[in-house]
Amino acid sequence: MIMELFWYIILAIMLIGYVILDGYDFGAGIIHLFLAKDEKDKKAITKSIGPFWDANEVWLIAAGGVLFFAFPKLYASSFSGFYLPLILVLWMLIFRAIGLELRGQVNNEMWKNFWDRAFGIASLLLALFFGTALGNVVRGVNLGGVENGESLYEPLYFFLPLWNEEFSPLSVHLGVIDWFTLLIGVIAVVALTIHGGNWVVLKTSSSINDKIKSLNFKLNFVLLILILTSFGVWHLVDPDPFRNFIAQPILWIFPILALTGIIGMFKVRSFNKEGYGFIFSSLFLAGALASSAISIFPNLLPSTNNVNPSLTIYNVSADFYGLNVGSYWYIIAAVLVAIYLIVQYRIFRGKLDHNDYGEH
């Protein structure tokens, strides 16, 4: 049980790290789409993420590797059931990357505008899709495709279309997108827009930084309203979402962390140091994601029917021997990654407006 819990925590940390790191890339792309009108501002935004976005996306691949290694049955189930949205995510990652790389290859306004749009729209959709994915995990899926009390296929598997006719999270035949998962997706878009805006302000001296601060201040109100709305409807998909927090009161530190982050973000226009905004948005994301993971623990993917059990860290994990041996190799890998990140962020510390590291 200890090794399963260890790898669950590792997986959660890696996914939270991915959202914080690649999340500011998504947010910067959304800012680029809606606020950057001049070429100088566009270049400033892309320079703010240029040295980092490749490395940030590796966290998603690494998290997928940990999922495959530690919880192989969950990997098989989720990559089968979420096949269609995963393909869409792959395409958006591709368009976002080539949008950055190709826009400067041809000195033509139409060419640049096309790839600017590709980069911005792909960033927006990725934030929406990943938020929707979190909504699906919190809501659960119809494992085994149960209909009329009988499983249509193996209890481990499921399949979801993009949406169902009712567009409801309470339907027997669930879709990837319904009003609940879409709500979580919109929360992700707003939160990552704020997060990316804070990063752009931190790493550039762009002429639109004051506009970004003003936008972030307004978006904080939108984010708070959306979060309160999600709390109001959460009990519809999970009748007892706070059971783990009540059982272990120390876990309330994570919702408090998220609350601290969102309160701090309201002071974005008055911070003496621009890094404070990014710190508070990171605290909010870390606290909110950790709270979501704790709320469904020990489930990794809840079942919405009473026939087949939820997929938990205990019934989908690899054998103890493999998990134990893997933990030693993971420590070595974690040290190497930490060294790489320290060197990377030290080399590209400070403002990046005039940093020439190549065309993006």
Protein Blocks (a to p, Z undefined) as FASTA:
>chain_A
ZZmmmmmmmmmmmmmmmmmmmmmmmmmmmmmmmmmmbfklmmmmmmmmmmmmmmmmmmmm
mmmmmmmmmmmmlmmmmmmmmmmmmmmmmmmmmmmmmmmmmmmmpccfklmmmmmmmmmm
mmmmmmmmmmmmmmmmmnopaehiigehiafbdfkbccddfbdfkopakbfbdcfbdfkl
mmmmmmmmmmmmmmmmmmmmmmpccfklmmmmmmmmmmmmmmmmmmmmmmmmmmmmombl
mlmmmmmmmlmmmmmmmmmmmmmmmmmmmcfblklmmmmmmmmmmmmmmmmmmmmpcbfb
dcfbfkbccddfklmcccfklmmmmmmmmmmmmmmmmmmmmmmmmmmgcjfklmcebjZZ
